[in-house]
Amino acid sequence: MTIPLVSSTSATCSSLYQSVKGSSPNVSGAFGLVESMLGQALGAVATTLKDPLVQVDSKLCQGLDTLQEKVPIVKEQPQEVRNRLPTFLFFSQSCLSSLFQIYNRAKTAVNTTLHIDPVWSKTNQLLTSEYGTVVLTGFDTTVDFADKCIDYYLPNDDEETETGC
C-alpha cells in the first residue's frame, strides 16, 4: 500500500533532481559520478547489513500500517487534503480562539485573586490598628444613630409589621 503524500513528494523530488541533473553536461557528469560512487558504497553496506535492514524495514512497515489506521488522512490524495484544509483551519482557529478566551479569563481570575489578597491583608492590618478601631467605632455609632433616626421619623405601619418588612 502506498501513501499518496509520500508518492507525490517522491515524484516531485525525482522530477526536480532530473531537471537539475539535465541542466548542463557538467552537472550531469558530476551527478553521474556521485550516483556511481554512492551505488557502490551502498551496495557494499547493504550486503553487509542485509539482516538488520530487513528487520528495520519490517518495523517501519508495521509503523506505517499503524499510522494509516490511526491517521486515515495520510491515505488521501494531497489535492483532497489541500481542499479540506480551509475547513480544518477555520475549525482550528475557532477552537484556538475559544481556548485563548478561556485562558485569558482564567488568567484574569488568578491575577485578580493574587492582587486582592495583599489588599485584604493590608486592609485588615489597618482596621485592627488603633486608628482603624476608632474609625470602625465611629462608623458603627453613626449607623446606629441613622437607624434610630429612621425608626423615629419613619415609624412602621401596621401592614409592614405583619409582613415583617
BAKE-712483 format. One record per atom (N, C-alpha, C, O): atom name; x, y, z. Coordinates in steps of 0.2 Angstrom, whole numbers, plus 5000, padded with zeros to 4 digits. Layout:
BEGIN
NODE,CA,X,Y,Z
...
END
This chain:
BEGIN
NODE,N,5004,4994,5000
NODE,CA,5000,5000,5000
NODE,C,5004,5006,5000
NODE,O,5009,5007,5004
NODE,N,5003,5011,4996
NODE,CA,5007,5017,4995
NODE,C,5003,5023,4999
NODE,O,4997,5023,5000
NODE,N,5007,5027,5001
NODE,CA,5005,5033,5004
NODE,C,5005,5039,4999
NODE,O,5010,5041,4997
NODE,N,4999,5042,4997
NODE,CA,4999,5047,4992
NODE,C,5004,5053,4993
NODE,O,5007,5055,4988
NODE,N,5004,5055,4999
NODE,CA,5008,5061,5000
NODE,C,5016,5059,4999
NODE,O,5020,5063,4997
NODE,N,5018,5053,5001
NODE,CA,5025,5051,5000
NODE,C,5026,5050,4993
NODE,O,5031,5052,4990
NODE,N,5021,5047,4989
NODE,CA,5022,5046,4982
NODE,C,5023,5053,4979
NODE,O,5027,5053,4974
NODE,N,5018,5057,4980
NODE,CA,5019,5064,4977
NODE,C,5025,5068,4979
NODE,O,5028,5071,4974
NODE,N,5027,5067,4985
NODE,CA,5034,5071,4987
NODE,C,5039,5067,4983
NODE,O,5044,5071,4981
NODE,N,5039,5061,4983
NODE,CA,5045,5057,4979
NODE,C,5045,5059,4972
NODE,O,5050,5060,4969
NODE,N,5039,5059,4969
NODE,CA,5039,5061,4962
NODE,C,5041,5068,4960
NODE,O,5045,5069,4956
NODE,N,5039,5073,4965
NODE,CA,5042,5080,4964
NODE,C,5049,5080,4965
NODE,O,5052,5084,4961
NODE,N,5052,5077,4970
NODE,CA,5059,5077,4971
NODE,C,5063,5074,4965
NODE,O,5068,5076,4963
NODE,N,5060,5068,4963
NODE,CA,5064,5065,4957
NODE,C,5064,5069,4951
NODE,O,5069,5070,4948
NODE,N,5058,5073,4950
NODE,CA,5057,5077,4944
NODE,C,5062,5083,4945
NODE,O,5066,5085,4940
NODE,N,5063,5086,4951
NODE,CA,5067,5091,4952
NODE,C,5075,5089,4951
NODE,O,5079,5093,4948
NODE,N,5076,5083,4954
NODE,CA,5083,5080,4953
NODE,C,5085,5079,4946
NODE,O,5090,5081,4943
NODE,N,5080,5077,4942
NODE,CA,5081,5075,4935
NODE,C,5082,5082,4931
NODE,O,5086,5082,4926
NODE,N,5078,5087,4933
NODE,CA,5079,5094,4929
NODE,C,5086,5097,4931
NODE,O,5089,5100,4926
NODE,N,5088,5096,4937
NODE,CA,5094,5099,4939
NODE,C,5100,5095,4936
NODE,O,5105,5098,4933
NODE,N,5099,5089,4936
NODE,CA,5104,5085,4933
NODE,C,5105,5086,4925
NODE,O,5111,5086,4923
NODE,N,5099,5087,4922
NODE,CA,5100,5088,4915
NODE,C,5101,5095,4913
NODE,O,5101,5097,4907
NODE,N,5102,5100,4918
NODE,CA,5103,5107,4916
NODE,C,5109,5108,4912
NODE,O,5109,5113,4908
NODE,N,5114,5105,4913
NODE,CA,5121,5106,4909
NODE,C,5125,5099,4909
NODE,O,5124,5095,4914
NODE,N,5129,5098,4904
NODE,CA,5133,5092,4904
NODE,C,5138,5091,4910
NODE,O,5139,5086,4912
NODE,N,5140,5097,4912
NODE,CA,5145,5096,4918
NODE,C,5141,5094,4924
NODE,O,5144,5090,4928
NODE,N,5135,5097,4926
NODE,CA,5131,5095,4931
NODE,C,5129,5087,4931
NODE,O,5129,5083,4935
NODE,N,5127,5085,4925
NODE,CA,5125,5078,4923
NODE,C,5131,5074,4925
NODE,O,5130,5068,4927
NODE,N,5137,5076,4922
NODE,CA,5143,5071,4924
NODE,C,5145,5071,4931
NODE,O,5146,5065,4933
NODE,N,5144,5076,4935
NODE,CA,5145,5076,4942
NODE,C,5140,5072,4946
NODE,O,5142,5068,4950
NODE,N,5134,5073,4944
NODE,CA,5129,5069,4947
NODE,C,5130,5061,4945
NODE,O,5129,5057,4950
NODE,N,5131,5060,4939
NODE,CA,5133,5053,4937
NODE,C,5138,5050,4941
NODE,O,5138,5044,4943
NODE,N,5144,5053,4942
NODE,CA,5149,5051,4946
NODE,C,5147,5050,4953
NODE,O,5149,5045,4956
NODE,N,5144,5054,4956
NODE,CA,5141,5054,4963
NODE,C,5137,5048,4964
NODE,O,5137,5044,4969
NODE,N,5132,5047,4959
NODE,CA,5127,5041,4959
NODE,C,5131,5035,4959
NODE,O,5129,5030,4962
NODE,N,5136,5034,4955
NODE,CA,5140,5028,4954
NODE,C,5144,5027,4960
NODE,O,5144,5021,4963
NODE,N,5147,5032,4963
NODE,CA,5151,5030,4970
NODE,C,5146,5028,4975
NODE,O,5147,5024,4979
NODE,N,5140,5032,4976
NODE,CA,5135,5030,4981
NODE,C,5132,5023,4980
NODE,O,5131,5019,4985
NODE,N,5131,5021,4974
NODE,CA,5129,5015,4972
NODE,C,5133,5009,4974
NODE,O,5131,5004,4977
NODE,N,5140,5010,4973
NODE,CA,5145,5005,4975
NODE,C,5145,5005,4983
NODE,O,5145,4999,4986
NODE,N,5145,5011,4986
NODE,CA,5146,5011,4993
NODE,C,5140,5008,4997
NODE,O,5141,5004,5001
NODE,N,5134,5010,4994
NODE,CA,5128,5007,4997
NODE,C,5127,5000,4996
NODE,O,5124,4996,5000
NODE,N,5129,4998,4990
NODE,CA,5129,4991,4989
NODE,C,5133,4986,4993
NODE,O,5130,4981,4996
NODE,N,5139,4989,4995
NODE,CA,5143,4985,5000
NODE,C,5140,4985,5007
NODE,O,5140,4980,5010
NODE,N,5137,4991,5009
NODE,CA,5134,4992,5015
NODE,C,5128,4987,5016
NODE,O,5126,4984,5021
NODE,N,5124,4987,5010
NODE,CA,5118,4984,5010
NODE,C,5119,4976,5011
NODE,O,5115,4973,5014
NODE,N,5124,4973,5008
NODE,CA,5125,4966,5008
NODE,C,5128,4965,5015
NODE,O,5126,4959,5018
NODE,N,5131,4969,5018
NODE,CA,5134,4968,5025
NODE,C,5128,4968,5030
NODE,O,5128,4964,5035
NODE,N,5124,4973,5029
NODE,CA,5119,4974,5034
NODE,C,5112,4972,5032
NODE,O,5107,4974,5034
NODE,N,5112,4966,5028
NODE,CA,5106,4964,5025
NODE,C,5100,4962,5030
NODE,O,5095,4964,5030
NODE,N,5102,4958,5035
NODE,CA,5098,4956,5040
NODE,C,5095,4961,5044
NODE,O,5089,4962,5045
NODE,N,5099,4966,5047
NODE,CA,5097,4971,5051
NODE,C,5092,4976,5047
NODE,O,5087,4978,5050
NODE,N,5094,4977,5041
NODE,CA,5090,4981,5036
NODE,C,5083,4978,5035
NODE,O,5078,4982,5035
NODE,N,5083,4972,5034
NODE,CA,5076,4968,5034
NODE,C,5072,4969,5040
NODE,O,5066,4970,5039
NODE,N,5075,4969,5046
NODE,CA,5071,4970,5052
NODE,C,5069,4977,5053
NODE,O,5063,4978,5054
NODE,N,5073,4982,5051
NODE,CA,5071,4989,5051
NODE,C,5066,4990,5046
NODE,O,5061,4994,5048
NODE,N,5066,4987,5040
NODE,CA,5061,4988,5035
NODE,C,5054,4985,5038
NODE,O,5049,4988,5037
NODE,N,5055,4980,5041
NODE,CA,5048,4976,5043
NODE,C,5045,4981,5049
NODE,O,5039,4982,5049
NODE,N,5049,4983,5053
NODE,CA,5047,4988,5059
NODE,C,5044,4994,5056
NODE,O,5038,4997,5058
NODE,N,5047,4997,5051
NODE,CA,5045,5003,5048
NODE,C,5038,5002,5044
NODE,O,5034,5006,5044
NODE,N,5037,4996,5041
NODE,CA,5031,4994,5038
NODE,C,5026,4994,5043
NODE,O,5020,4996,5041
NODE,N,5027,4991,5048
NODE,CA,5022,4990,5054
NODE,C,5020,4997,5056
NODE,O,5014,4998,5057
NODE,N,5025,5001,5057
NODE,CA,5023,5008,5059
NODE,C,5019,5012,5054
NODE,O,5014,5015,5056
NODE,N,5021,5011,5048
NODE,CA,5016,5014,5043
NODE,C,5009,5011,5043
NODE,O,5005,5015,5042
NODE,N,5009,5005,5044
NODE,CA,5002,5002,5044
NODE,C,4998,5005,5050
NODE,O,4992,5007,5049
NODE,N,5001,5005,5055
NODE,CA,4998,5008,5061
NODE,C,4996,5016,5060
NODE,O,4991,5018,5062
NODE,N,5001,5019,5057
NODE,CA,4999,5026,5055
NODE,C,4993,5027,5051
NODE,O,4989,5031,5052
NODE,N,4993,5023,5046
NODE,CA,4987,5023,5041
NODE,C,4981,5021,5045
NODE,O,4975,5024,5043
NODE,N,4981,5017,5050
NODE,CA,4975,5015,5054
NODE,C,4973,5021,5058
NODE,O,4967,5023,5058
NODE,N,4978,5024,5062
NODE,CA,4976,5029,5067
NODE,C,4975,5036,5063
NODE,O,4971,5040,5066
NODE,N,4978,5037,5058
NODE,CA,4978,5044,5055
NODE,C,4976,5043,5047
NODE,O,4980,5043,5043
NODE,N,4969,5042,5046
NODE,CA,4967,5040,5039
NODE,C,4968,5045,5034
NODE,O,4968,5043,5028
NODE,N,4969,5051,5036
NODE,CA,4971,5057,5031
NODE,C,4977,5055,5027
NODE,O,4977,5058,5021
NODE,N,4982,5051,5030
NODE,CA,4988,5050,5026
NODE,C,4986,5046,5020
NODE,O,4991,5046,5015
NODE,N,4981,5043,5019
NODE,CA,4979,5038,5013
NODE,C,4976,5043,5008
NODE,O,4975,5040,5002
NODE,N,4974,5049,5009
NODE,CA,4970,5053,5004
NODE,C,4976,5056,5000
NODE,O,4981,5057,5002
NODE,N,4973,5058,4994
NODE,CA,4977,5062,4989
NODE,C,4979,5069,4992
NODE,O,4975,5072,4995
NODE,N,4985,5071,4990
NODE,CA,4987,5078,4993
NODE,C,4982,5083,4990
NODE,O,4980,5088,4994
NODE,N,4979,5083,4985
NODE,CA,4974,5088,4982
NODE,C,4968,5088,4987
NODE,O,4965,5093,4988
NODE,N,4966,5082,4989
NODE,CA,4960,5081,4993
NODE,C,4961,5084,5000
NODE,O,4957,5088,5003
NODE,N,4967,5083,5002
NODE,CA,4969,5086,5009
NODE,C,4970,5094,5008
NODE,O,4967,5097,5013
NODE,N,4972,5096,5003
NODE,CA,4973,5104,5002
NODE,C,4966,5107,5001
NODE,O,4964,5112,5004
NODE,N,4961,5103,4998
NODE,CA,4954,5105,4998
NODE,C,4951,5106,5004
NODE,O,4946,5110,5006
NODE,N,4952,5101,5009
NODE,CA,4949,5101,5015
NODE,C,4953,5106,5020
NODE,O,4950,5107,5026
NODE,N,4958,5108,5019
NODE,CA,4962,5112,5023
NODE,C,4959,5119,5026
NODE,O,4959,5120,5032
NODE,N,4955,5122,5021
NODE,CA,4952,5129,5024
NODE,C,4947,5127,5029
NODE,O,4946,5131,5034
NODE,N,4943,5122,5028
NODE,CA,4938,5120,5034
NODE,C,4942,5118,5040
NODE,O,4940,5120,5045
NODE,N,4947,5114,5039
NODE,CA,4951,5112,5045
NODE,C,4954,5118,5049
NODE,O,4954,5119,5055
NODE,N,4957,5123,5045
NODE,CA,4960,5129,5048
NODE,C,4954,5133,5051
NODE,O,4956,5136,5057
NODE,N,4948,5134,5048
NODE,CA,4943,5138,5051
NODE,C,4941,5134,5058
NODE,O,4940,5138,5063
NODE,N,4940,5128,5058
NODE,CA,4939,5124,5064
NODE,C,4944,5125,5069
NODE,O,4943,5126,5075
NODE,N,4950,5124,5067
NODE,CA,4956,5125,5072
NODE,C,4956,5132,5075
NODE,O,4957,5133,5081
NODE,N,4955,5137,5070
NODE,CA,4955,5144,5073
NODE,C,4950,5145,5078
NODE,O,4951,5149,5083
NODE,N,4944,5142,5077
NODE,CA,4938,5143,5081
NODE,C,4940,5140,5088
NODE,O,4939,5143,5093
NODE,N,4943,5134,5088
NODE,CA,4945,5131,5094
NODE,C,4950,5135,5098
NODE,O,4950,5136,5104
NODE,N,4955,5137,5094
NODE,CA,4960,5141,5097
NODE,C,4958,5147,5100
NODE,O,4960,5149,5106
NODE,N,4953,5150,5097
NODE,CA,4950,5157,5099
NODE,C,4947,5155,5106
NODE,O,4947,5159,5111
NODE,N,4943,5150,5106
NODE,CA,4939,5148,5112
NODE,C,4944,5146,5118
NODE,O,4943,5148,5124
NODE,N,4950,5143,5116
NODE,CA,4955,5141,5121
NODE,C,4958,5148,5124
NODE,O,4959,5148,5130
NODE,N,4959,5152,5119
NODE,CA,4963,5159,5122
NODE,C,4958,5163,5126
NODE,O,4960,5166,5131
NODE,N,4951,5163,5125
NODE,CA,4947,5166,5129
NODE,C,4946,5163,5136
NODE,O,4946,5166,5141
NODE,N,4946,5156,5136
NODE,CA,4946,5153,5142
NODE,C,4953,5154,5146
NODE,O,4953,5156,5152
NODE,N,4958,5154,5143
NODE,CA,4965,5156,5146
NODE,C,4965,5163,5149
NODE,O,4967,5164,5154
NODE,N,4962,5168,5145
NODE,CA,4963,5175,5147
NODE,C,4958,5176,5153
NODE,O,4960,5179,5158
NODE,N,4952,5172,5153
NODE,CA,4948,5173,5159
NODE,C,4951,5170,5165
NODE,O,4951,5173,5170
NODE,N,4954,5164,5164
NODE,CA,4957,5161,5170
NODE,C,4963,5165,5172
NODE,O,4964,5166,5178
NODE,N,4967,5168,5168
NODE,CA,4972,5172,5169
NODE,C,4970,5178,5173
NODE,O,4973,5180,5178
NODE,N,4965,5181,5171
NODE,CA,4962,5187,5174
NODE,C,4959,5185,5181
NODE,O,4961,5189,5186
NODE,N,4956,5180,5182
NODE,CA,4954,5177,5188
NODE,C,4960,5176,5193
NODE,O,4959,5178,5199
NODE,N,4965,5173,5191
NODE,CA,4971,5172,5195
NODE,C,4974,5178,5197
NODE,O,4976,5179,5203
NODE,N,4975,5183,5192
NODE,CA,4978,5189,5194
NODE,C,4974,5193,5199
NODE,O,4977,5196,5203
NODE,N,4967,5193,5198
NODE,CA,4963,5197,5202
NODE,C,4964,5194,5209
NODE,O,4964,5197,5214
NODE,N,4963,5187,5210
NODE,CA,4964,5184,5216
NODE,C,4971,5185,5219
NODE,O,4971,5187,5225
NODE,N,4976,5185,5216
NODE,CA,4983,5187,5218
NODE,C,4983,5194,5221
NODE,O,4987,5195,5225
NODE,N,4980,5198,5217
NODE,CA,4981,5205,5219
NODE,C,4976,5207,5225
NODE,O,4977,5212,5228
NODE,N,4971,5204,5225
NODE,CA,4966,5205,5231
NODE,C,4969,5203,5238
NODE,O,4968,5207,5242
NODE,N,4972,5198,5238
NODE,CA,4974,5195,5244
NODE,C,4979,5200,5248
NODE,O,4978,5202,5254
NODE,N,4984,5203,5244
NODE,CA,4988,5209,5248
NODE,C,4983,5214,5250
NODE,O,4985,5217,5255
NODE,N,4978,5216,5246
NODE,CA,4974,5222,5248
NODE,C,4970,5220,5254
NODE,O,4970,5224,5259
NODE,N,4967,5214,5254
NODE,CA,4964,5212,5261
NODE,C,4968,5212,5267
NODE,O,4966,5214,5272
NODE,N,4974,5209,5265
NODE,CA,4979,5209,5271
NODE,C,4980,5216,5274
NODE,O,4980,5217,5280
NODE,N,4982,5221,5269
NODE,CA,4983,5227,5271
NODE,C,4977,5231,5275
NODE,O,4978,5234,5280
NODE,N,4971,5229,5272
NODE,CA,4965,5232,5275
NODE,C,4964,5229,5282
NODE,O,4962,5233,5286
NODE,N,4965,5223,5283
NODE,CA,4964,5220,5290
NODE,C,4969,5223,5294
NODE,O,4968,5224,5300
NODE,N,4975,5224,5292
NODE,CA,4981,5227,5296
NODE,C,4979,5234,5298
NODE,O,4980,5236,5304
NODE,N,4976,5238,5294
NODE,CA,4974,5245,5295
NODE,C,4968,5245,5300
NODE,O,4968,5249,5305
NODE,N,4963,5241,5299
NODE,CA,4957,5241,5303
NODE,C,4958,5238,5310
NODE,O,4955,5240,5315
NODE,N,4963,5234,5311
NODE,CA,4965,5231,5318
NODE,C,4970,5236,5322
NODE,O,4971,5235,5327
NODE,N,4972,5241,5318
NODE,CA,4976,5246,5322
NODE,C,4972,5251,5326
NODE,O,4966,5250,5326
NODE,N,4975,5255,5330
NODE,CA,4972,5260,5334
NODE,C,4967,5264,5330
NODE,O,4962,5266,5332
NODE,N,4970,5267,5325
NODE,CA,4966,5271,5321
NODE,C,4960,5268,5317
NODE,O,4955,5271,5317
NODE,N,4961,5262,5315
NODE,CA,4956,5258,5312
NODE,C,4950,5256,5317
NODE,O,4944,5257,5315
NODE,N,4952,5255,5323
NODE,CA,4947,5254,5329
NODE,C,4943,5260,5330
NODE,O,4937,5260,5330
NODE,N,4946,5266,5330
NODE,CA,4942,5272,5331
NODE,C,4938,5273,5325
NODE,O,4932,5275,5326
NODE,N,4940,5272,5319
NODE,CA,4936,5273,5313
NODE,C,4930,5268,5313
NODE,O,4924,5271,5312
NODE,N,4931,5262,5315
NODE,CA,4925,5257,5315
NODE,C,4920,5259,5320
NODE,O,4914,5258,5319
NODE,N,4923,5261,5326
NODE,CA,4918,5263,5331
NODE,C,4914,5269,5329
NODE,O,4908,5269,5331
NODE,N,4917,5274,5326
NODE,CA,4913,5280,5324
NODE,C,4908,5278,5319
NODE,O,4903,5280,5319
NODE,N,4910,5273,5314
NODE,CA,4906,5271,5309
NODE,C,4900,5267,5312
NODE,O,4894,5269,5310
NODE,N,4901,5263,5317
NODE,CA,4896,5259,5320
NODE,C,4891,5264,5324
NODE,O,4885,5263,5323
NODE,N,4894,5269,5327
NODE,CA,4890,5274,5331
NODE,C,4885,5278,5326
NODE,O,4879,5279,5327
NODE,N,4888,5280,5320
NODE,CA,4884,5283,5315
NODE,C,4879,5279,5312
NODE,O,4873,5282,5311
NODE,N,4880,5273,5311
NODE,CA,4875,5269,5308
NODE,C,4869,5267,5313
NODE,O,4864,5268,5311
NODE,N,4871,5266,5319
NODE,CA,4866,5266,5324
NODE,C,4862,5272,5325
NODE,O,4856,5271,5326
NODE,N,4865,5278,5325
NODE,CA,4861,5284,5326
NODE,C,4856,5285,5320
NODE,O,4851,5287,5320
NODE,N,4859,5283,5314
NODE,CA,4855,5284,5307
NODE,C,4849,5279,5308
NODE,O,4843,5281,5306
NODE,N,4850,5273,5310
NODE,CA,4845,5268,5311
NODE,C,4839,5271,5316
NODE,O,4833,5270,5315
NODE,N,4841,5274,5322
NODE,CA,4837,5276,5326
NODE,C,4833,5282,5323
NODE,O,4827,5283,5325
NODE,N,4836,5286,5320
NODE,CA,4833,5292,5316
NODE,C,4827,5290,5312
NODE,O,4822,5292,5311
NODE,N,4829,5285,5308
NODE,CA,4824,5282,5303
NODE,C,4818,5279,5307
NODE,O,4812,5280,5305
NODE,N,4819,5275,5312
NODE,CA,4814,5272,5316
NODE,C,4810,5278,5319
NODE,O,4803,5277,5319
NODE,N,4813,5283,5321
NODE,CA,4809,5289,5324
NODE,C,4805,5293,5319
NODE,O,4799,5294,5320
NODE,N,4808,5294,5314
NODE,CA,4804,5299,5309
NODE,C,4800,5295,5304
NODE,O,4795,5297,5301
NODE,N,4802,5288,5303
NODE,CA,4798,5284,5298
NODE,C,4796,5278,5302
NODE,O,4798,5273,5301
NODE,N,4791,5279,5307
NODE,CA,4789,5273,5310
NODE,C,4785,5267,5306
NODE,O,4783,5269,5300
NODE,N,4785,5261,5308
NODE,CA,4782,5256,5304
NODE,C,4775,5256,5304
NODE,O,4772,5258,5309
NODE,N,4772,5255,5298
NODE,CA,4765,5254,5298
NODE,C,4763,5248,5301
NODE,O,4767,5243,5302
NODE,N,4756,5247,5302
NODE,CA,4754,5241,5304
NODE,C,4755,5235,5299
NODE,O,4756,5229,5301
NODE,N,4754,5237,5293
NODE,CA,4755,5232,5287
NODE,C,4762,5229,5287
NODE,O,4763,5223,5286
NODE,N,4767,5234,5288
NODE,CA,4774,5232,5287
NODE,C,4776,5227,5293
NODE,O,4780,5223,5292
NODE,N,4773,5229,5299
NODE,CA,4774,5225,5305
NODE,C,4772,5218,5304
NODE,O,4775,5213,5306
NODE,N,4766,5217,5301
NODE,CA,4763,5210,5300
NODE,C,4767,5206,5295
NODE,O,4768,5200,5296
NODE,N,4769,5209,5289
NODE,CA,4773,5206,5284
NODE,C,4780,5205,5286
NODE,O,4784,5201,5283
NODE,N,4783,5208,5291
NODE,CA,4790,5208,5293
NODE,C,4794,5212,5289
NODE,O,4800,5212,5290
NODE,N,4792,5217,5285
NODE,CA,4796,5222,5281
NODE,C,4796,5228,5284
NODE,O,4799,5233,5282
END
